[in-house]
Amino acid sequence: MQKIKITTPENIEVEYTLAGLGSRTGAVLIDMIIQGVMFLILGIALLLMGYFSPDFWKENYGWIIGGTLLLYALISYGYFIAMELSMNGMTIGKKFFRIRTIRNNGQPITLKHSALRNLFRVFIDVFGIGVVLIFLTKEHKRVGDFVASTIVVTEKNIARPITLEGLQRLNEHYRYLMSEEEYEVLREYAQRKHSMGDYSCLKEQLNKYFSKKFEAQVNSSEWDDFWEGL
């Protein structure tokens, strides 16, 4: 598997493993099956409408066709955008294969990045150009990735084990995901917990907060090991 090192805006170097052609193709196939089910439901709805309400169909034919085309476009184009924004760079297919789309600098993608990369998916990569480029390019990018400045990486390298011998040695990537305030709160907790009478309630609250924050990036068992060490 090909690895890539990214220097974040905070000058932290993070290493990722690039997602290969197999996992990306498999993820797309799953997403296409899901889209296909949506199209099937839409088609059945139109057939039922035409069968049970023929008069309504004739009177509103133009609106029905226009609405259908709009829904088709939303499913074809909007599905990937909605999934990537709501699942932090993943779709259902990507989640199954544990891969994720991120920006070239390691930061999460935004609406602009998702909209750009998926626009080229619909109009260019659908003809097989994307598969060829993923296979031939060094960073396994398709046209949309070049335009949107994104890459697709495997999830297992994002969730590298966290070790702690003092909070200063916290895995660089997780440190990058924390704000300065969150880092200071966690550091102060680690330093002062033994001077507290009963810190179990505070520990539980912090655990819930950071578990939710790192839900998409941290393997649950690795996080449990880290938290018990803390």
C-alpha positions in Angstrom: 0.0 0.0 0.0 1.3 3.4 -0.9 1.7 5.9 1.9 1.8 9.7 1.8 3.0 12.2 4.3 1.0 15.4 4.7 2.1 18.5 6.6 -0.9 20.1 8.2 -1.4 23.9 8.5 0.0 23.6 12.1 3.2 22.0 10.7 2.4 18.6 12.0 3.4 15.8 9.7 0.8 13.0 9.4 1.2 9.8 7.4 -1.7 8.2 5.6 -2.1 5.1 3.4 -3.8 6.0 0.1 -6.9 4.0 -0.8 -6.3 1.7 -3.7 -8.3 1.1 -6.8 -10.0 -2.0 -5.4 -11.4 -0.4 -2.2 -12.5 2.7 -4.1 -14.2 0.7 -6.8 -15.9 -1.5 -4.3 -17.1 1.6 -2.3 -18.5 3.1 -5.5 -20.4 -0.1 -6.4 -22.1 -0.1 -3.0 -23.1 3.5 -3.4 -24.4 2.8 -6.9 -26.5 0.0 -5.6 -28.0 2.3 -3.0 -28.6 4.9 -5.7 -30.1 2.2 -7.9 -32.6 1.3 -5.1 -33.6 4.9 -4.9 -34.1 5.2 -8.6 -36.2 2.0 -8.5 -38.4 3.4 -5.8 -38.8 6.6 -7.8 -39.8 4.6 -10.9 -42.3 2.5 -9.0 -43.8 5.6 -7.5 -44.3 7.0 -11.1 -45.8 3.8 -12.3 -48.3 3.6 -9.4 -49.2 7.3 -9.9 -49.9 6.7 -13.6 -51.9 3.6 -12.9 -54.1 4.8 -10.0 -54.3 8.5 -10.9 -54.3 8.7 -14.7 -56.2 12.0 -14.7 -53.8 13.6 -12.3 -50.9 12.3 -14.4 -52.4 13.9 -17.6 -53.1 17.2 -15.9 -49.7 17.6 -14.3 -47.5 15.7 -16.8 -45.0 18.5 -17.1 -44.6 19.1 -13.4 -44.3 15.4 -12.7 -41.5 15.0 -15.3 -39.8 18.1 -14.1 -39.9 16.9 -10.5 -38.7 13.5 -11.5 -35.7 14.9 -13.3 -34.9 17.1 -10.3 -35.1 14.1 -8.0 -32.9 12.1 -10.4 -30.2 14.9 -10.3 -30.4 15.1 -6.5 -29.9 11.3 -6.2 -27.1 11.2 -8.8 -25.2 14.3 -7.6 -26.5 15.1 -4.1 -26.2 11.7 -2.6 -22.4 11.8 -2.5 -22.3 15.3 -1.2 -24.8 14.7 1.5 -23.0 11.5 2.6 -19.5 13.0 2.6 -20.6 16.1 4.6 -22.6 14.1 7.1 -20.1 11.3 7.5 -16.9 13.3 7.6 -15.6 12.4 4.1 -17.3 9.0 3.9 -20.2 7.5 2.1 -21.9 4.3 3.0 -19.6 2.5 0.5 -16.5 4.2 1.8 -17.5 3.4 5.4 -17.8 -0.3 4.5 -14.3 -0.3 3.0 -12.9 2.0 5.7 -11.7 4.8 3.4 -12.3 8.5 3.6 -11.9 11.6 1.5 -9.8 14.4 3.0 -8.2 17.6 1.6 -4.6 17.6 0.4 -3.5 19.3 3.7 -5.2 16.6 5.8 -8.2 18.7 6.9 -11.8 17.5 6.5 -13.5 18.4 3.2 -16.1 21.2 3.0 -19.1 21.7 0.8 -17.0 23.3 -1.8 -14.6 20.4 -2.1 -17.3 17.7 -2.1 -19.4 19.6 -4.7 -16.4 20.0 -7.0 -15.1 16.5 -6.9 -18.6 15.0 -7.3 -19.5 17.3 -10.2 -16.6 15.7 -12.1 -17.7 12.3 -11.0 -21.1 12.8 -12.6 -19.9 14.3 -15.9 -16.5 12.8 -16.5 -15.4 10.0 -14.2 -18.7 8.1 -14.9 -17.2 7.2 -18.3 -14.3 5.3 -16.8 -11.8 8.1 -16.9 -11.6 8.2 -13.1 -10.7 4.6 -12.8 -7.9 5.0 -15.3 -6.5 8.0 -13.4 -6.7 6.3 -10.0 -4.7 3.5 -11.5 -2.1 5.7 -13.2 -1.6 8.7 -10.9 0.9 8.7 -8.0 -1.7 9.8 -5.4 -4.5 7.7 -6.9 -6.5 10.7 -7.8 -9.4 11.0 -10.3 -10.3 14.2 -12.1 -12.5 15.4 -9.3 -9.8 14.9 -6.8 -7.3 17.1 -8.8 -9.8 19.9 -9.2 -11.0 19.8 -5.6 -7.5 19.2 -4.1 -8.6 16.0 -2.3 -7.3 12.6 -1.7 -8.8 9.3 -0.5 -7.1 7.5 2.3 -7.6 4.4 4.3 -9.2 4.7 7.7 -6.9 2.3 9.6 -4.0 4.7 9.3 -6.0 7.6 10.6 -6.8 5.6 13.7 -3.3 4.7 14.7 -2.8 3.6 18.3 -2.7 6.4 21.0 0.1 6.1 23.5 0.6 8.2 26.6 3.7 8.8 28.7 2.6 12.3 29.7 0.1 14.0 27.3 3.0 15.5 25.4 3.5 12.2 23.6 -0.1 12.0 22.4 -0.3 10.7 18.8 0.3 13.7 16.5 -2.9 13.2 14.5 -5.2 13.2 17.5 -3.4 16.2 18.9 -4.0 17.9 15.6 -7.7 17.1 15.9 -7.9 18.9 19.2 -8.3 22.6 19.7 -5.9 24.3 22.1 -8.6 24.6 24.7 -9.4 20.9 24.5 -5.8 19.9 24.7 -5.3 22.1 27.8 -8.3 20.7 29.5 -7.1 17.1 28.9 -3.6 18.0 30.0 -4.8 19.7 33.2 -7.0 16.7 34.0 -4.1 14.3 33.5 -1.9 16.4 35.8 -4.4 17.1 38.6 -6.7 14.0 38.7 -4.8 12.4 41.6 -5.3 15.5 43.7 -9.0 15.4 43.3 -11.2 13.6 45.8 -13.5 11.8 43.3 -12.8 12.5 39.7 -14.8 9.6 38.2 -17.7 11.9 37.2 -15.3 14.3 35.5 -13.5 11.5 33.8 -16.8 10.1 32.4 -17.8 13.5 31.1 -14.5 14.0 29.3 -14.6 10.4 28.0 -18.0 11.0 26.5 -17.0 14.3 24.9 -13.8 13.1 23.3 -15.2 9.7 22.3 -18.0 11.5 20.4 -15.5 14.0 18.9 -13.1 11.2 17.7 -15.9 8.8 16.8 -15.0 8.7 13.1 -11.2 8.7 13.6 -10.5 6.6 16.6 -10.8 2.8 16.9 -13.0 2.2 19.9 -10.7 -0.4 21.5 -7.7 1.9 21.0 -9.5 4.8 22.6 -10.5 2.6 25.6 -6.8 1.6 26.1 -5.8 5.3 25.8 -8.4 6.5 28.2 -7.7 3.8 30.8 -4.0 4.9 30.7 -5.1 8.5 31.2 
